Amino acid sequence: YEGKILVDAALREKAEFAQINLIEPLPELVPFDVIFLRNVMIYFETDVKRKVVAQLISNLTPDGVLFVGLAESLNGLLDDLVAIGPGAYRRDRRRER
């Protein structure tokens, strides 16, 4: 992504950038603390949204947060999600017990 994204050198060494197809099974990934999925879900049908979000939240750390665009809502999409702020969601910790 040379020339498209500006990232501080110290952070760049710890980051990996990749282009993936969200509808396909995700590659083996390490858990993420934060996932930004902004202005993407508006293009998917509800069943595809469920599949994509389920895959992504399975790759979140226990305290990880999924951010979507402010015009997007994941409310009621999966029982495992809880809104923690505008466009911000976390796995429902009560379901992890």
DSSP file (Angstrom, degrees, kcal/mol; ACC not computed):
  #  RESIDUE AA STRUCTURE BP1 BP2  ACC     N-H-->O    O-->H-N    N-H-->O    O-->H-N    TCO  KAPPA ALPHA  PHI   PSI    X-CA   Y-CA   Z-CA
    1    1 A Y    >>        0   0    0      0, 0.0     3,-2.5     0, 0.0     4,-1.3   0.000 360.0 360.0 360.0  26.9    0.0    0.0    0.0
    2    2 A E  T 34  +     0   0    0      1,-0.3     4,-0.1     2,-0.2     0, 0.0  -0.275 360.0  11.2 -54.0 128.7    3.0    2.2   -0.6
    3    3 A G  T 34 S+     0   0    0      2,-0.4    -1,-0.3     1,-0.1     3,-0.1   0.387 117.4  75.4  83.9  -4.6    1.9    5.8   -1.2
    4    4 A K  T <4 S+     0   0    0     -3,-2.5     2,-0.4     1,-0.3    -2,-0.2   0.705  95.1  37.5-108.7 -28.4   -1.7    5.2   -0.1
    5    5 A I     <  -     0   0    0     -4,-1.3     2,-0.7     2,-0.1    -2,-0.4  -0.991  67.4-147.9-130.6 131.6   -1.4    5.0    3.6
    6    6 A L        +     0   0    0     -2,-0.4     2,-0.4    -3,-0.1    -4,-0.0  -0.885  27.0 167.5-101.8 116.2    0.8    7.1    5.9
    7    7 A V        -     0   0    0     -2,-0.7     5,-0.1     2,-0.0    -2,-0.1  -0.994  40.9-106.0-131.5 133.6    2.0    5.2    8.9
    8    8 A D     >  -     0   0    0     -2,-0.4     4,-2.8     1,-0.1     3,-0.5  -0.266  32.9-120.2 -54.6 141.3    4.7    6.2   11.4
    9    9 A A  H  > S+     0   0    0      1,-0.2     4,-1.5     2,-0.2    -1,-0.1   0.861 111.3  54.1 -56.7 -40.9    7.8    4.0   10.9
   10   10 A A  H  4 S+     0   0    0      1,-0.2     4,-0.3     2,-0.2    -1,-0.2   0.878 115.0  40.4 -63.5 -37.2    7.8    2.6   14.4
   11   11 A L  H >> S+     0   0    0     -3,-0.5     3,-1.5     1,-0.2     4,-0.6   0.856 106.8  63.4 -77.6 -36.2    4.2    1.5   14.0
   12   12 A R  H >< S+     0   0    0     -4,-2.8     3,-1.0     1,-0.3    -2,-0.2   0.843  95.8  59.9 -58.0 -35.4    4.7    0.3   10.5
   13   13 A E  T 3< S+     0   0    0     -4,-1.5    -1,-0.3     1,-0.2    -2,-0.2   0.765 110.1  42.5 -64.2 -24.5    7.2   -2.4   11.7
   14   14 A K  T <4 S+     0   0    0     -3,-1.5     2,-0.3    -4,-0.3    -1,-0.2   0.432 104.9  80.5-100.8  -1.5    4.4   -3.8   13.9
   15   15 A A    <<  -     0   0    0     -3,-1.0     2,-0.4    -4,-0.6     0, 0.0  -0.779  56.1-161.4-111.2 150.7    1.6   -3.6   11.3
   16   16 A E        -     0   0    0     -2,-0.3     2,-0.4     2,-0.0    -3,-0.0  -0.999   8.1-157.5-128.2 131.3    0.7   -5.9    8.4
   17   17 A F        +     0   0    0     -2,-0.4     2,-0.3     2,-0.0    -2,-0.0  -0.911  21.3 160.6-110.4 134.3   -1.5   -4.6    5.5
   18   18 A A        -     0   0    0     -2,-0.4     2,-0.6   -17,-0.0    -2,-0.0  -0.994  35.4-130.8-150.0 151.6   -3.3   -7.1    3.3
   19   19 A Q        +     0   0    0     -2,-0.3     2,-0.3     2,-0.0    -2,-0.0  -0.926  35.9 172.3-104.4 125.3   -6.3   -7.1    1.0
   20   20 A I        -     0   0    0     -2,-0.6     2,-0.7     6,-0.0     6,-0.1  -0.908  37.8-116.2-131.0 159.2   -8.8   -9.9    1.7
   21   21 A N    >   -     0   0    0     -2,-0.3     3,-0.9     4,-0.2    -2,-0.0  -0.865  22.3-157.5 -93.8 113.0  -12.2  -10.9    0.4
   22   22 A L  T 3  S+     0   0    0     -2,-0.7    -1,-0.1     1,-0.2     4,-0.1   0.710  89.1  58.7 -66.5 -20.9  -14.5  -10.6    3.4
   23   23 A I  T 3  S+     0   0    0      2,-0.1    -1,-0.2    -3,-0.0     3,-0.1   0.756  97.3  71.6 -81.7 -24.3  -17.0  -13.0    1.9
   24   24 A E  S <  S-     0   0    0     -3,-0.9    -4,-0.0     1,-0.1     2,-0.0  -0.471 106.6 -78.6 -84.1 160.4  -14.5  -15.9    1.7
   25   25 A P        -     0   0    0      0, 0.0    -4,-0.2     0, 0.0    -1,-0.1  -0.353  57.3-111.9 -56.7 138.2  -13.1  -17.7    4.7
   26   26 A L        -     0   0    0     -4,-0.1     3,-0.1     1,-0.1    -4,-0.0  -0.398  28.5-110.7 -73.1 148.7  -10.5  -15.6    6.4
   27   27 A P        -     0   0    0      0, 0.0     2,-0.3     0, 0.0    -1,-0.1  -0.253  54.4 -70.3 -67.8 167.3   -6.9  -16.6    6.3
   28   28 A E        +     0   0    0      1,-0.0     2,-0.3     0, 0.0     0, 0.0  -0.457  68.9 179.8 -60.6 120.6   -5.2  -17.7    9.6
   29   29 A L        -     0   0    0     -2,-0.3     3,-0.1    -3,-0.1    -3,-0.0  -0.914  31.0-119.7-127.9 151.1   -5.0  -14.5   11.6
   30   30 A V        -     0   0    0     -2,-0.3    29,-0.0     1,-0.1     2,-0.0  -0.574  53.7 -84.3 -79.0 154.5   -3.7  -13.5   15.0
   31   31 A P        -     0   0    0      0, 0.0     2,-0.3     0, 0.0    29,-0.2  -0.321  46.1-139.4 -62.7 142.3   -6.3  -12.0   17.3
   32   32 A F  E     -a   60   0A   0     27,-3.3    29,-3.0     1,-0.1    32,-0.1  -0.787  15.6-156.6-103.8 144.7   -6.9   -8.2   16.8
   33   33 A D  E    S+     0   0A   0     -2,-0.3    32,-2.3     1,-0.3     2,-0.4   0.785  88.3  19.4 -81.2 -32.7   -7.4   -5.6   19.4
   34   34 A V  E     -a   65   0A   0     30,-0.2     2,-0.4     2,-0.0    -1,-0.3  -1.000  62.0-171.4-141.6 136.3   -9.2   -3.4   16.9
   35   35 A I  E     -a   66   0A   0     30,-2.3    32,-3.2    -2,-0.4     2,-0.6  -0.997  10.5-156.6-126.8 127.0  -10.9   -4.0   13.6
   36   36 A F  E     +a   67   0A   0     -2,-0.4    32,-0.2    30,-0.2     2,-0.1  -0.915  21.6 164.1-103.3 117.3  -12.0   -1.1   11.4
   37   37 A L  E >   +a   68   0A   0     30,-3.5     3,-0.7    -2,-0.6    32,-0.6  -0.539  20.1 171.7-127.9  62.0  -14.8   -2.1    9.0
   38   38 A R  T 3   -     0   0    0     30,-0.3    30,-0.1     1,-0.2    -2,-0.1  -0.613  60.0  -8.4 -89.7 131.4  -16.0    1.3    8.0
   39   39 A N  T 3  S+     0   0    0     -2,-0.4    -1,-0.2     1,-0.1    29,-0.1   0.831 106.2  98.8  58.8  38.1  -18.6    1.9    5.2
   40   40 A V    X   +     0   0    0     -3,-0.7     3,-1.9     2,-0.1     4,-0.2   0.690  66.0  62.3-114.4 -43.6  -18.4   -1.7    4.0
   41   41 A M  G >  S+     0   0    0     -4,-0.5     3,-1.6     1,-0.3     8,-0.1   0.716  87.0  74.7 -64.3 -21.9  -21.5   -3.4    5.6
   42   42 A I  G 3  S+     0   0    0      1,-0.3    -1,-0.3     7,-0.0    -2,-0.1   0.698  94.1  54.4 -64.5 -16.7  -23.9   -1.1    3.8
   43   43 A Y  G <  S+     0   0    0     -3,-1.9     2,-0.3     2,-0.1    -1,-0.3   0.518  96.2  82.9 -93.8  -6.1  -23.2   -3.1    0.6
   44   44 A F  S <  S-     0   0    0     -3,-1.6     2,-0.1    -4,-0.2    -4,-0.0  -0.724  76.5-120.6-104.4 148.7  -24.0   -6.5    2.0
   45   45 A E     >  -     0   0    0     -2,-0.3     4,-2.5     1,-0.1     3,-0.3  -0.389  41.6 -99.7 -72.7 162.4  -27.3   -8.4    2.5
   46   46 A T  H  > S+     0   0    0      1,-0.2     4,-2.4     2,-0.2     5,-0.2   0.874 121.5  51.2 -56.9 -43.9  -28.2   -9.3    6.1
   47   47 A D  H  > S+     0   0    0      1,-0.2     4,-1.8     2,-0.2    -1,-0.2   0.878 112.2  47.0 -65.0 -36.1  -27.1  -13.0    5.8
   48   48 A V  H  > S+     0   0    0     -3,-0.3     4,-2.8     2,-0.2     5,-0.2   0.892 109.2  54.8 -70.4 -39.3  -23.7  -11.9    4.3
   49   49 A K  H  X S+     0   0    0     -4,-2.5     4,-2.9     1,-0.2     5,-0.3   0.929 107.5  50.5 -57.1 -45.9  -23.3   -9.3    7.1
   50   50 A R  H  X S+     0   0    0     -4,-2.4     4,-2.5     1,-0.2    -1,-0.2   0.930 112.2  46.6 -58.6 -46.3  -23.9  -12.0    9.7
   51   51 A K  H  X S+     0   0    0     -4,-1.8     4,-2.2     2,-0.2    -2,-0.2   0.935 114.8  45.9 -62.7 -47.4  -21.2  -14.3    8.1
   52   52 A V  H  X S+     0   0    0     -4,-2.8     4,-2.4     1,-0.2    -2,-0.2   0.936 115.3  45.6 -62.7 -48.1  -18.7  -11.5    7.8
   53   53 A V  H  X S+     0   0    0     -4,-2.9     4,-3.0    -5,-0.2     5,-0.3   0.897 110.7  53.5 -65.7 -40.1  -19.2  -10.1   11.3
   54   54 A A  H  X S+     0   0    0     -4,-2.5     4,-1.4    -5,-0.3    -1,-0.2   0.918 110.9  47.1 -60.1 -43.3  -19.1  -13.6   12.8
   55   55 A Q  H  < S+     0   0    0     -4,-2.2     4,-0.4    -5,-0.2    -2,-0.2   0.926 114.5  46.9 -63.2 -44.2  -15.7  -14.3   11.1
   56   56 A L  H >< S+     0   0    0     -4,-2.4     3,-1.6     1,-0.2    -2,-0.2   0.929 110.8  48.9 -67.5 -45.4  -14.3  -10.9   12.2
   57   57 A I  H >< S+     0   0    0     -4,-3.0     3,-1.3     1,-0.3    -1,-0.2   0.774 102.1  63.7 -69.6 -22.1  -15.4  -11.1   15.9
   58   58 A S  T 3< S+     0   0    0     -4,-1.4    -1,-0.3    -5,-0.3    -2,-0.2   0.695 103.7  50.7 -69.9 -15.3  -13.9  -14.6   16.1
   59   59 A N  T <  S+     0   0    0     -3,-1.6   -27,-3.3    -4,-0.4     2,-0.3   0.246  90.6 103.0-103.2  10.8  -10.6  -12.9   15.4
   60   60 A L  E <  S-a   32   0A   0     -3,-1.3   -27,-0.2   -29,-0.2     6,-0.0  -0.696  75.7-117.0 -90.0 145.5  -11.0  -10.2   18.1
   61   61 A T  E >   -     0   0A   0    -29,-3.0     3,-2.2    -2,-0.3    -1,-0.1  -0.325  43.5 -93.7 -66.5 164.5   -9.2  -10.4   21.4
   62   62 A P  E 3  S+     0   0A   0      0, 0.0    29,-0.2     0, 0.0    -1,-0.1   0.829 130.3  34.5 -53.7 -33.5  -11.5  -10.7   24.4
   63   63 A D  E 3  S+     0   0A   0     27,-0.1   -30,-0.1     2,-0.1    -2,-0.0   0.253  94.5 130.9-102.2  11.8  -11.4   -6.9   24.9
   64   64 A G  E <   -     0   0A   0     -3,-2.2    27,-0.5   -32,-0.1     2,-0.4  -0.209  45.8-143.2 -68.4 156.9  -11.2   -6.2   21.2
   65   65 A V  E     -a   34   0A   0    -32,-2.3   -30,-2.3    25,-0.1     2,-0.5  -0.966   3.8-151.5-126.2 137.4  -13.5   -3.7   19.4
   66   66 A L  E     -aB  35  89A   0     23,-3.0    23,-2.4    -2,-0.4     2,-0.5  -0.940  16.1-160.7-106.0 122.2  -15.1   -3.7   16.0
   67   67 A F  E     +aB  36  88A   0    -32,-3.2   -30,-3.5    -2,-0.5     2,-0.3  -0.888  11.6 177.0-105.9 133.0  -15.7   -0.3   14.4
   68   68 A V  E     -a   37   0A   0     19,-2.7   -30,-0.3    -2,-0.5     6,-0.0  -0.782  42.4 -74.4-121.6 171.3  -18.1    0.3   11.6
   69   69 A G    >   -     0   0    0    -32,-0.6     3,-1.9    -2,-0.3    18,-0.1  -0.279  42.0-116.3 -63.9 152.5  -19.2    3.4    9.8
   70   70 A L  T 3  S+     0   0    0      1,-0.3    17,-0.1    16,-0.1    -1,-0.1   0.745 116.2  56.5 -64.7 -22.8  -21.6    5.7   11.7
   71   71 A A  T 3  S+     0   0    0     16,-0.1     2,-0.3     2,-0.0    -1,-0.3   0.518  98.6  79.9 -83.6  -4.9  -24.3    5.1    9.1
   72   72 A E    <   -     0   0    0     -3,-1.9     2,-0.4     2,-0.0    15,-0.2  -0.761  60.6-166.6-104.6 148.6  -24.1    1.4    9.7
   73   73 A S        -     0   0    0     -2,-0.3    -4,-0.0     1,-0.1    -3,-0.0  -0.999  19.4-177.4-134.6 137.1  -25.6   -0.6   12.5
   74   74 A L    >>  +     0   0    0     -2,-0.4     3,-2.3    -6,-0.0     4,-0.6   0.279  41.3 136.9-108.9   6.2  -25.0   -4.2   13.6
   75   75 A N  T 34 S+     0   0    0      1,-0.3     4,-0.1     2,-0.1    -2,-0.1  -0.318  78.0   6.7 -57.8 130.5  -27.7   -4.1   16.3
   76   76 A G  T 34 S+     0   0    0      2,-0.3    -1,-0.3     5,-0.2     3,-0.1   0.437 100.7 108.1  77.8  -0.3  -29.6   -7.3   16.3
   77   77 A L  T <4 S+     0   0    0     -3,-2.3     2,-0.4     1,-0.3    -2,-0.1   0.937  88.7   7.2 -75.0 -47.2  -27.3   -8.9   13.7
   78   78 A L    ><  -     0   0    0     -4,-0.6     3,-1.3     1,-0.1    -2,-0.3  -0.995  61.3-137.7-136.0 141.6  -25.6  -11.3   16.1
   79   79 A D  T 3  S+     0   0    0     -2,-0.4    16,-0.1     1,-0.2    -1,-0.1   0.723 102.5  67.0 -67.3 -20.5  -26.4  -12.2   19.7
   80   80 A D  T 3  S+     0   0    0     11,-0.1    12,-3.4    14,-0.0     2,-0.3   0.521  88.7  83.3 -79.5  -5.1  -22.7  -12.1   20.4
   81   81 A L  E <   -C   91   0A   0     -3,-1.3     2,-0.4    10,-0.3    10,-0.2  -0.778  51.9-175.9-105.9 144.2  -22.3   -8.4   19.8
   82   82 A V  E     -C   90   0A   0      8,-2.4     8,-2.2    -2,-0.3     2,-0.3  -0.998  27.4-123.6-134.8 133.4  -23.0   -5.5   22.1
   83   83 A A  E     +C   89   0A   0     -2,-0.4     6,-0.3     6,-0.2    -2,-0.0  -0.570  27.8 175.2 -74.0 133.3  -22.8   -1.8   21.1
   84   84 A I  E     -     0   0A   0      4,-2.6     5,-0.2     1,-0.4    -1,-0.1   0.374  66.7 -21.7-117.6  -0.2  -20.4    0.1   23.3
   85   85 A G  E >  S-C   88   0A   0      3,-1.1     3,-2.1     0, 0.0    -1,-0.4  -0.940 100.1 -39.2 172.6 174.8  -20.6    3.5   21.5
   86   86 A P  T 3  S-     0   0    0      0, 0.0   -16,-0.1     0, 0.0     3,-0.1  -0.399 129.6  -9.5 -59.2 116.5  -21.5    5.0   18.1
   87   87 A G  T 3  S+     0   0    0     -2,-0.3   -19,-2.7     1,-0.2     2,-0.4   0.592 112.7 114.6  72.3  11.0  -20.2    2.5   15.5
   88   88 A A  E <   +BC  67  85A   0     -3,-2.1    -4,-2.6   -21,-0.2    -3,-1.1  -0.959  39.1 176.3-121.5 131.2  -18.3    0.5   18.1
   89   89 A Y  E     -BC  66  83A   0    -23,-2.4   -23,-3.0    -2,-0.4     2,-0.3  -0.949   8.8-172.3-134.3 150.9  -19.1   -3.1   19.1
   90   90 A R  E     - C   0  82A   0     -8,-2.2    -8,-2.4    -2,-0.3   -25,-0.1  -0.947  39.1 -90.5-135.8 155.6  -17.6   -5.7   21.4
   91   91 A R  E     - C   0  81A   0    -27,-0.5     2,-0.8    -2,-0.3   -10,-0.3  -0.423  50.7-103.8 -63.0 143.4  -18.3   -9.4   21.9
   92   92 A D    >   -     0   0    0    -12,-3.4     3,-1.3     1,-0.2     4,-0.4  -0.610  30.2-159.8 -72.9 109.2  -20.8   -9.9   24.6
   93   93 A R  G >  S+     0   0    0     -2,-0.8     3,-1.1     1,-0.3     4,-0.4   0.772  85.8  67.4 -64.1 -26.9  -18.7  -11.0   27.6
   94   94 A R  G >  S+     0   0    0      1,-0.3     3,-0.6     2,-0.2    -1,-0.3   0.809  98.4  52.8 -64.2 -27.5  -21.8  -12.6   29.3
   95   95 A R  G <  S+     0   0    0     -3,-1.3    -1,-0.3     1,-0.2    -2,-0.2   0.602  98.2  65.7 -82.6 -11.8  -21.9  -15.2   26.5
   96   96 A E  G <         0   0    0     -3,-1.1    -1,-0.2    -4,-0.4    -2,-0.2   0.520 360.0 360.0 -88.3  -5.7  -18.2  -16.1   27.0
   97   97 A R    <         0   0    0     -3,-0.6    -1,-0.2    -4,-0.4    -2,-0.1   0.481 360.0 360.0 -79.5 360.0  -18.7  -17.6   30.5
